[in-house]
């Protein structure tokens, strides 16, 4: 994990696009260095990677001055690999980024400017939303959290043991993930591992109605309520329930002005369509 995070900072071309089978450059580079040392060459290897995927082998070889032949049967991977290996210089990219930031500074301020809990200036790094729908029977607003754990306050690998948990009725609170929690509003007990929409079926805790998420999506569509925000600033980050100003900031003034194509039916797009998102501008 430490190496994966480090490569985003020290080898940014690897992060131009994501690929499921990507390995870290350190391991790949070490193998290439070992081969070069074995054959006593410096920048004279010819390396072929017929299943290039994310292109880490190609990048590692080129950085060391070797000749690379890389291909992939997936045209998307091949196109992205070509783009990654033909990036402009870092100085050109930095200049373009500065110009872009200047041109959209007002929009960035309106979209992301906020403050940490102690008043320090910060930006909104993430806005977490939960799907909502009125219950078809009693009209109680259902907050469709898939699991009780919504977000940890810090990662488990650095000792995180608390997070924002949702009770079956959708009430959020900070609680331990290692023992049963007690909802302060509806007084019920639940655990961080509880699942609320198994088999994509939701249940109303008010009247007992149960039905498929697809039914709720088709019956007028789903709402998307801001549940949590992550703020970053002054070398710190915090996850919290949004302020009223942050709710308004997230919800108003962002109506799409362009109609985008319909979302095609596919394995990866099925969850979007299941939740009532039929066109790309719905996102």
Secondary structure, 3 states (H helix, E strand, C coil): CHHHHHHHHHCHHHHCCCCCCCCCHHHHHHHHHHHHHHHCCCCCCEEEECCCCCCHHHHHHHHCCCEEEECCCCHHHHHHHHHHCCCCCHHHHHHHHHHHHHHCHHHHHHHHEEECCCCCEEEEEEEEEEEEEECCCCCCEEECCCECEEEECCCHHHCCCEEEEECCCCCEEEEECCCCEECCCCCCEECCCCECCHHHEEECCCCCCEEEHHHHHHCCCCEEEEEEEEEEECCEEEEECCCHHHHHHHHCCCCCCCCCCECCCCCCCHHHHHCCCCEHHHC
